[in-house]
Amino acid sequence: MANNTIRVRMVRGANDADVAALKAWLERENRLELLRNGGRLEIREQPSAQDADTSPMGAAMDILLVLVGAAAPKLFEEVYEQVKSGVRAWRENRRAVERGEPPEVEVAPENDGR
């Protein structure tokens, strides 16, 4: 089964406002917004599974981007690259408008079992 889910996890230095801001940023990324408006992409928050890299005092939510329907591998790769690009742009923007370093963010494909 092809991947249809991308997980965005803030691993250090994040708070709930950072999660909300990054989610809103990704929702406004042109290609992602077009897919969302067309019903082919869902962007949602989900409680994060705690692991060794996650601070217990940090944000406890991940952002999931789920391609709806039979997503072709090429479309998945395009969305994956757009998400990585969007995360880089968000981190650069946050660095410019707020003090301190932005949270570290991991972007990874994940098969959600659909």
Secondary structure, 3 states (H helix, E strand, C coil): CCCCEEEEEEEECCCHHHHHHHHHHHHHCHHHHHHHHCCCEEEEEEECCCCCCCCCCCCCEEEEEEECCCCCHHHHHHHHHHHHHHHHHHHHHHHHHCCCCCCEEEEEEECCCC
